[in-house]
Amino acid sequence: MAHNEAYLRAERKIAVVKSLGAKEFALSGDDPNIRLSDLPESIGELTQLKKLDLSNNSLEVLPESLGQLTELQSLNLADNLLTTLPASLGKLTQLQALNLSKNHLLELPTSLKQLTQLKSLILSDNHLTVIPEWLGQLSKLQLINISNNELINLPEWWGFHIFKQLESLDLSYNQITRIPVWIERLTPLLSLNISYNYLTELPDLFGQLLQLKELDISYNTLSDLPFSFARACMQNQKRGKEKQL
């Protein structure tokens, strides 16, 4: 099958990076005229890579060989045309940062539950309607961004598989109608964005998130706030004054 110039150029770059043994590689399509629509299978030969940037291309599918990059710690696939992901991504068990934003993903493969070292997961601007159960098993996550998807409900299971290191959670621009009570157990949370949803109330124990520094609940249909929320605000103000003294 004939390949376009972008593909051939990518093949040449892959060969050079392999010969140099480079740890970082970017094939981001900043020039719209040379964006990749197919990724060469030879990408799997770069087994020394720690960081790979494939953002801003026109990729619709990814080769299974991507799963051979078992040393990867950071993978950026943002701003492509992906609708599915290969199961082989689950082999990237050293991955700490995964950016899948601005694609056309409808669901995530179960194999991603093997990415137990993940600290940052960005899924914004896709078409996800359900958050998979295994996500709660990724206990090292510190940042989750699932904004601008099509979520209606949040899973109740997060009350059992809770994120003990989560500091930033962005659920804005969805269709969420309620926040489950497990939110109170995300005690390390520093930033929470649930704006632009369909919330009418917040859990009674919402105010137990005493570490929160940034909270956005705007553009919902909230008619009242729980008492614990007001109490938490007063405690935060008190701590702020004490630090100034």
N, C-alpha and C positions, 0 to 999 in steps of 0.2 A: 504494500500500500504506500502510495506517495505521501510524503509529509511536507508540511509547509516550512518556510524559512525559520519560524520561531522554534519549531521542533528540532530542526537540524542544528540550530544555534545552541539549543539547550543540550543536545547530545555532545557537542564540542566542549561546552563549558563543564559538563559532568566529567568528561575525560581529563580535562585539565585539573579539576579539583581532586580527582582520584589520584593523579600523579603527584600532586603537591601534598596530599594527606591533610588537607584543610579541615578544620573542625566546624567551620560555619560556611553556609552556602545560601545565596539568595537568587531565586529565579522569579522574583516578583515582576509582574508585567506593568510597570509604570507607564510604558508607552503602549497605548491602545492598539497600535498598528502591529505590534509583535507579541501579543498576548498568546500564551499557550492554550491550546484546546485539548492537547494530549500530552501526557507526561511520559517520557521515555522509561522503559523498564530498567534501563541501565542505572536509574537513580538508586536502585537497591544495592549497587556496588559500592556506594559511599558509606561503608559501615563504620567509618571513623567519625562521622558527623555528630556534633552535639546540638547544633542549631540549624534549622532549615526553614526558609521563608519562601512560600509558594503563593503568596497573596497577590491580589489584583491580576488574576488571569481569567481564563474562560474555561477552566477545567470542569467537566461534567462527571468524570469518573477518575478514580485513582488506581494505579497499578498495584497488584498484590505485593509486588516486590518492595513497596514502601515499608512493609513490615520487617524487612531485613535490617533496618537502621536501628538496631537495638540499643545503641548508645545515645540516641536522641534525648535531649532534655527539653527542647523547645521546638514546637511545630506550629507554623502560622499558615493556615489555609483560608484566611479571610478573603471575602470579595471574589468568589468564584461562582460556579453554576452547579455545585454539587447537590445531588438529590439523595444520594446514598454514600455510605462509607464502606471500604473493604474491611472484612473481619480481621485481616492481618494487622490492622492498627493496634489491636489488643496485645501484640507482641512488643510494643514499644514501652516496656515496663519501667524504663527510667525516666519517662516523660514527666516533666513538672509543670509545663505550660502548654496548653492547647487552645488555639484560637480558630473557631469554626464560624465566626460571625459572617453575615452578609452572604449566605448561600440559600439553597432552596430545600434544606433538610426537613423531612417529615418525621423522621424518627432516628434514633441512635442505635447502632449495633450492640448487642449484649456483650460482645468481646471487649468493649471499652471498660467494663468493670474490672479488668485486670490492670488498669492504669492506677495502681494504688499509691504511686508517688506524686500524683497530680496535686498541685497547689493552686493553679489558676485554670479555670475552665470558662471560656467565653462562647456562648451559643446565641448571642443576640442576632436579631434580624434574620430569622428563619421562619419555618412554618410548623414548629413543634406544637402539638396539641396535648401531649402527655409527657410528664417527666418519668423516665424509667425508674423502677424500684432500686436497681443496683447503684444508682447515683449516691444513695445514702451510705454505701459501703466505702466510699472514697474519703476516708476520715482525715486525710491531710489537707483537704481543700481549704484554702484561705479566702479565695475569691470565686464567686459564681455569678455570672451575668447571663440571664435568660430573658432579657428585655426584648420587647417588640417581637413576640411570637403570638401564638393563638391559644395560650393556656386558659382554661376555665377554672379548673380545680387544682389544688396542690395536694399531693399524696399525704395520707394520714401516717404512713409508715415512717416518715422522718422523725416521728416521736420516739422510735425505737433505734433507728440507725441515725444517730444525731451527729452533726458536724461539730467536733469539739474544738477545732481551730479556726472556724469560719469567722472572718472579720468583715467581709463585704458581700452583700447579697442584693442583686438588682433584679426585680421582677416587674419593672415598670412596662407600660404599654402592652398589657395583655387583657384578658377578659375575666380575671379572677374575681370571684364573688365573695369568698371568705378566706380568712387566714386561720389555719388550724392552731390548736393550743400549743403544739410543739414549739412554736415561735419563742415561747418563754424560756426554752432550754438552750437557745443560742446565745448564751451569756457572754462569749468573747466578741460578739458582733459590735463593730464600730460604725458601720454604714449600712443603712437599709433604705432601699428605694422601692416603694410599692405604689407609686403615683400612676395615674392614668389607667385605673382598673374600674371594677364595678363594686367596690367594697361599700357596705352599708354600716358595718360595725367592726370593731377590733376585739380580740380576745381580752378577757378581764385581766389576765396576768401579763398583758403586753408590756406593762411598765416595769417588769423585772429585768429588762434589758438595760442595765444600769451603766454599761460601758459605751452606749451609743453616743456618737459625736455628730453624726449626720443622719437625719431622718426626713424622708419625703413621702408624705401621704396625700399630696395634693391631687386634685382632679379625680376624686372619688365621690361617693354620695353619702359620706359619713354625717350622721345627724348628732352624734355625741361621741365622747371619748371616755374610756374607762377611768375610774378613780385612780387606779394604780399608775396610769400614765401621768396624771398631774403630780402625784407624789414623787415619781421618778424625776420629773422636770425640776421639782423643788430641790431634790437631793443633788442633782447635777449642778444646779446653781450654787448650792451651798459649798460643794467641793471646789467649784471654780473660784469662789471668793476666798476660800481657805488657801488655795494655791497662790493667790495674789498677795496674801499677808506675809 
